[in-house]
Amino acid sequence: MTDTPAPTPPPPSFDPDILKGAMTAFRKRLKVTQLDDESKLGGGRPTTTGKKSQIIGIRPPTQYPREVWLELARQGKIKDTGGGFYALV
């Protein structure tokens, strides 16, 4: 008997419209999060410094299942940065 690894199941197939909608939702969530970070005044400054946000990864919107985000990461459209966070490639 040989120890052959079990074949991995094929990745689930998703409708391209679902993947497109998920990417749109991800981009919007990332943009809003970055804009929110850039607009914080903090530190008693009368105006913002105009510096760019350091946020590069976010938790994806929960309106799509985890498998959709894994599929987009497998396709190379987003990057899994660990801990449930993803970033644009």
C-alpha positions in Angstrom: 0.0 0.0 0.0 1.2 3.4 -0.8 0.4 6.6 1.0 -1.1 8.7 -1.7 -2.5 12.1 -0.7 -6.2 12.5 -1.1 -7.0 14.5 -4.2 -8.0 18.1 -3.3 -11.5 19.0 -4.2 -11.8 21.5 -7.0 -12.4 25.1 -5.9 -16.1 26.1 -5.8 -17.3 27.8 -8.9 -18.8 31.3 -8.5 -20.9 33.3 -10.9 -18.7 36.1 -12.3 -21.3 38.6 -11.3 -20.9 37.6 -7.7 -17.1 38.0 -7.8 -17.4 41.3 -9.6 -19.9 42.6 -7.0 -17.6 41.4 -4.2 -14.7 43.2 -5.6 -16.7 46.4 -6.0 -17.9 46.1 -2.4 -14.3 45.5 -1.2 -12.9 48.5 -3.1 -15.6 50.8 -1.7 -15.1 49.5 1.9 -11.3 50.0 1.5 -11.7 53.5 0.1 -14.2 54.6 2.8 -11.9 53.2 5.5 -8.9 55.0 4.1 -10.8 58.3 3.8 -12.0 58.0 7.4 -8.4 57.4 8.5 -7.1 60.4 6.6 -9.8 62.8 7.9 -9.1 62.3 11.6 -8.0 65.5 13.2 -6.6 64.2 16.6 -3.7 65.7 18.5 -5.4 69.1 18.8 -4.4 70.2 15.3 -6.7 72.8 13.8 -6.4 71.1 10.4 -5.3 67.7 9.0 -1.7 67.2 7.9 -2.8 65.9 4.5 -0.8 62.7 4.8 -1.9 59.5 3.1 -3.6 56.7 5.1 -1.4 53.8 6.2 -4.3 51.4 5.9 -3.7 48.8 3.2 -5.8 45.9 4.3 -9.3 45.5 5.7 -11.7 42.8 6.7 -13.9 42.1 3.7 -17.6 42.9 3.7 -19.7 40.2 5.4 -22.4 40.2 2.8 -20.3 37.7 0.8 -19.2 34.3 2.2 -15.6 33.6 3.1 -15.3 31.3 0.1 -15.8 34.3 -2.3 -12.8 36.1 -0.7 -10.7 32.9 -0.9 -11.5 32.5 -4.6 -10.6 36.2 -5.3 -7.3 35.7 -3.5 -6.7 32.5 -5.5 -7.3 34.4 -8.7 -4.8 37.0 -7.5 -7.2 39.9 -7.4 -6.8 40.4 -3.6 -4.1 39.3 -1.2 -4.8 37.4 2.0 -2.7 39.2 4.6 -3.7 36.9 7.5 -6.1 37.2 10.4 -9.1 37.6 8.1 -7.7 40.7 6.5 -7.3 41.2 2.7 -5.5 43.9 0.6 -5.7 44.9 -3.0 -2.9 43.6 -5.2 
